[in-house]
Amino acid sequence: MPTLNYLCPTTSSELKKILKKKKTDSFILAGGTDLLVKIRHNVVKPKEIIDIKKIKKFNEIKLTKTQLNIGCAATLNEIAENKTIKEKFPAIADGSLSIGSTQIRNRGTLVGNLCNSSPVADTVPGLLIYDAKIKILSPTGTKTVSIHDFITGVGKNILKKNEIVESVILPLPKNTKSAFLKNARRKALDLSSVNVAVGLFNKSKKNPDIRIAVGACAPITKRAQKAEKFLKKNGLTDETIKKAAKMLPISPISDLRGSKEFRNKIAHRLFIKLATQLGEV
C-alpha cells in the first residue's frame, strides 16, 4: 500500500515552511469534497496531504469597517447562513446555498469552489459582481489579485504549486442589492446548466450601476460589460433589459446538461428575471 504523508499545520508560519517544499504530488485539504472523490477514483494519487483546517484564521469570516474577509476553510453553509453576507452580499449567499446537499455544504468551501475554476462554479458569478479580491499565500508572503484575473481557463487559475488562496476579500458595498439564480436538471444536488448573478449598486433606474455575470455558458465566467454599459446609458426598463440580454458574453456548448440553444435561452431568461426584480425593488 502506498505511503501517504499527512501534515496538519496550525499556523501560517508552519504552512509557509511546508509550502516551500511542496511538490506536485502534494495536495491541499480544506473541505475535501472534490479531492477525496478524485483520490477514490484514482484521478489523483497524492503522496502528501496538507490539511489547513486547523489554522484558526482560515476558518474565520471577519467584518471590518471597509471589507469582509472570508477564510479559505470557511464552509459554504457558514457563508450561506452568515448574517452580514445575506444582507450585504445576497448573490454570494444564494450561490453558496445552491451547491450540493447540506452535508456537502458543511464540508465544502467557497475558496475550494473558486480554486476548482470550473465554468459552472456557483459562487463565482457573485464574487465577480462584487469585484472580490483574492489573497494568495506563498512561502515568501502574501499578495492580492483581482477575481477578474484569477481564473485562466477550464479548471485553471494563476496559483503556482507552492501557493494557496488564504482568503477572499469583499469590499463593503453601499446602496446595493443583488440576486443569484441557476438552472439545473434537478432542483438540488446538481451542477448548473446556467447560473447568473446580477447586482444593482445604486438606486437609479435611469443611470443604473448594474453588474452582471453569467456562468456555465463559456470557458470562463465573466462580467457582461457590454450589457452593463448599455443599461447604464439607457436606463433599466423592460425594453432595455431585453436588449441587454442579447449582449451577454456567452458561447455555450451542448453537453449532457443541455444544448447550446437551451443554455442560450435560459441565460437570457434568468438575466431578464433578475434584472427586472432588482429594478422593481
C-alpha positions in Angstrom: 0.0 0.0 0.0 1.5 3.4 -0.9 2.7 5.6 1.9 0.8 8.9 2.4 2.3 11.7 4.3 -0.2 13.7 6.3 0.7 17.3 7.5 -1.6 19.5 9.6 0.0 22.9 10.3 -1.7 25.1 13.0 -0.2 28.4 12.0 0.6 30.3 8.8 4.3 30.2 9.6 4.2 26.4 9.7 2.3 26.3 6.5 4.8 28.6 4.7 7.6 26.2 5.5 5.6 23.3 4.2 4.7 25.2 1.0 8.3 25.9 0.4 8.9 22.1 0.0 5.6 21.3 -1.7 5.7 19.0 -4.7 3.3 18.3 -7.5 2.0 15.2 -5.7 1.2 17.2 -2.6 -2.5 18.3 -2.2 -4.2 20.9 0.0 -7.1 19.6 2.1 -9.7 22.1 3.3 -13.2 20.8 2.6 -12.1 17.8 0.6 -15.4 17.3 -1.2 -13.7 17.2 -4.6 -10.2 16.0 -3.6 -11.5 12.8 -1.8 -13.6 11.9 -4.8 -10.7 12.3 -7.1 -8.5 10.1 -4.8 -11.2 7.4 -4.6 -11.4 7.3 -8.4 -7.6 7.4 -8.9 -7.8 10.8 -10.8 -5.1 12.0 -8.5 -2.6 9.9 -6.4 -1.2 12.1 -3.7 1.8 11.2 -1.7 1.2 14.1 0.7 -1.9 15.7 2.1 -1.6 19.2 3.7 -4.6 19.8 6.0 -5.1 23.5 6.6 -8.3 23.4 8.6 -6.5 23.7 12.0 -5.2 27.2 11.1 -7.7 29.4 13.1 -7.8 32.5 10.8 -8.5 30.3 7.8 -11.9 29.4 9.3 -13.0 33.0 10.0 -15.5 35.2 8.4 -14.3 38.6 9.6 -16.0 42.0 9.1 -14.1 45.3 9.3 -15.2 48.9 8.6 -14.3 48.6 4.9 -14.4 44.9 3.9 -15.4 41.3 4.7 -12.8 38.6 4.8 -13.8 35.0 4.1 -11.1 32.5 5.2 -10.2 29.6 2.9 -11.6 27.0 5.2 -15.0 28.7 5.9 -17.7 26.3 4.7 -20.4 27.0 2.2 -23.1 26.7 4.9 -21.3 29.1 7.2 -21.2 31.6 4.3 -24.9 31.0 3.3 -26.1 31.5 6.9 -23.8 34.4 7.8 -26.0 37.5 8.6 -23.6 40.0 7.0 -23.2 38.1 3.8 -27.0 37.6 3.5 -27.6 41.3 4.0 -24.6 42.8 2.1 -23.8 40.1 -0.5 -27.0 38.1 -1.1 -25.9 36.8 -4.5 -22.9 35.1 -2.8 -25.1 33.7 0.0 -27.6 32.3 -2.6 -24.8 30.9 -4.8 -23.2 29.1 -1.8 -26.6 27.7 -0.7 -27.3 26.3 -4.2 -24.3 24.0 -4.1 -24.8 20.3 -3.3 -26.5 19.0 -0.2 -26.4 20.2 3.4 -23.7 17.6 4.1 -21.6 18.8 1.2 -22.0 22.4 2.2 -21.0 21.6 5.8 -17.6 20.4 4.4 -17.1 22.3 1.1 -15.7 25.8 1.0 -16.2 28.8 -1.2 -12.4 29.0 -1.8 -12.4 25.4 -3.0 -15.3 26.2 -5.4 -13.3 29.1 -6.7 -10.0 27.2 -7.0 -11.6 24.4 -8.9 -12.0 27.1 -11.5 -15.0 25.3 -13.1 -17.2 27.3 -15.6 -20.2 26.0 -13.6 -19.0 27.2 -10.1 -22.0 28.8 -8.4 -20.0 31.2 -6.2 -18.0 32.8 -9.0 -20.7 35.0 -10.5 -21.4 36.6 -7.2 -17.7 37.1 -6.5 -17.4 38.8 -9.9 -20.2 41.3 -9.4 -18.7 42.4 -6.1 -15.2 42.8 -7.5 -13.7 40.3 -4.9 -10.0 40.3 -4.2 -8.1 37.1 -3.8 -5.4 36.9 -1.1 -2.7 34.4 -2.0 -0.3 32.9 0.5 3.2 31.6 -0.6 6.4 30.8 1.3 7.6 34.4 0.8 4.4 36.2 2.0 1.1 37.2 0.6 -0.2 39.1 -2.5 -3.7 40.2 -3.6 -5.2 39.8 -7.0 -8.5 40.7 -8.6 -11.1 37.9 -9.1 -11.2 39.0 -12.7 -7.5 37.9 -13.2 -7.6 34.7 -11.1 -9.3 32.1 -13.4 -7.5 31.5 -16.7 -9.4 28.6 -18.2 -11.4 25.5 -17.5 -10.0 24.1 -14.3 -7.1 26.5 -14.5 -6.0 29.5 -12.4 -2.9 31.6 -11.6 -1.9 29.6 -8.5 1.6 28.2 -8.5 2.3 24.8 -6.9 3.5 26.4 -3.7 0.7 28.9 -3.4 -2.8 28.7 -1.8 -5.7 31.1 -1.6 -5.7 32.3 2.0 -8.9 34.4 1.9 -11.4 36.2 -0.3 -11.8 39.9 0.4 -15.1 41.6 -0.4 -15.2 45.5 -0.3 -18.3 46.6 1.6 -20.9 48.0 -0.8 -23.4 50.8 -0.3 -26.9 51.0 -1.6 -26.6 47.6 -3.1 -29.0 44.7 -3.8 -28.1 41.5 -5.7 -29.5 38.1 -6.5 -28.4 34.8 -8.0 -30.3 32.1 -9.9 -29.3 28.9 -11.5 -30.8 26.3 -13.8 -30.0 22.6 -13.4 -31.6 19.3 -14.5 -32.7 18.8 -10.9 -33.8 21.2 -8.2 -31.0 20.1 -5.9 -27.7 18.1 -5.9 -26.8 19.0 -9.5 -24.4 21.2 -11.3 -25.6 24.3 -13.1 -26.6 24.3 -16.7 -26.6 28.1 -16.4 -26.1 30.4 -13.5 -26.5 34.2 -13.3 -25.7 36.9 -10.7 -26.9 40.5 -11.0 -26.2 43.4 -8.7 -27.6 46.9 -8.6 -25.1 49.2 -6.9 -27.2 52.4 -6.8 -30.9 53.3 -6.6 -31.2 54.9 -10.0 -33.2 53.3 -12.8 -32.2 56.0 -15.2 -28.4 55.5 -14.8 -28.1 52.1 -13.0 -24.8 50.9 -11.8 -25.6 47.3 -12.7 -23.3 44.4 -12.7 -23.9 41.1 -14.4 -22.1 37.7 -14.5 -23.2 34.6 -16.3 -21.7 31.1 -15.7 -21.7 27.7 -17.4 -22.0 29.4 -20.8 -18.3 30.0 -21.7 -14.9 28.5 -20.6 -14.5 31.4 -18.1 -17.3 33.1 -16.2 -17.0 36.8 -16.9 -18.8 40.1 -16.3 -21.2 41.2 -19.1 -19.5 44.6 -19.5 -21.2 45.5 -22.8 -24.7 44.9 -21.3 -23.7 46.8 -18.2 -22.6 49.8 -20.2 -25.7 49.7 -22.3 -28.1 49.7 -19.3 -26.1 52.4 -17.5 -26.5 54.6 -20.6 -30.1 53.7 -21.5 -31.7 53.0 -18.1 -33.4 50.0 -16.6 -36.7 49.3 -18.4 -38.4 46.2 -19.7 -37.3 47.1 -23.2 -33.6 47.8 -22.4 -33.3 44.7 -20.2 -34.4 42.5 -23.1 -31.9 44.2 -25.4 -29.2 43.8 -22.9 -29.9 40.1 -22.6 -28.7 39.8 -26.2 -25.3 41.3 -25.2 -24.4 38.7 -22.6 -20.8 37.3 -23.1 -21.9 33.7 -23.7 -20.8 30.9 -26.1 -22.4 27.8 -24.6 -21.7 24.3 -25.7 -24.0 21.3 -25.9 -23.5 18.5 -23.3 -25.4 16.3 -21.0 -26.7 19.3 -19.0 -28.3 20.9 -22.0 -27.9 22.0 -25.6 -26.2 25.3 -26.5 -29.6 26.6 -27.8 -31.2 25.7 -24.4 -28.4 27.3 -22.4 -28.6 30.5 -24.5 -32.3 30.8 -24.0 -32.1 30.1 -20.2 -29.3 32.6 -19.7 -31.4 35.3 -21.3 -34.4 34.3 -19.2 -32.6 34.2 -15.9 -30.9 37.5 -16.5 -34.2 39.2 -17.5 -35.9 37.8 -14.4 -33.2 39.0 -12.0 -32.7 42.5 -13.6 -36.5 43.1 -13.6 -36.8 42.0 -10.0 -33.9 44.2 -8.9 -35.3 47.2 -10.8 -38.7 46.9 -9.1 -37.5 46.8 -5.5 
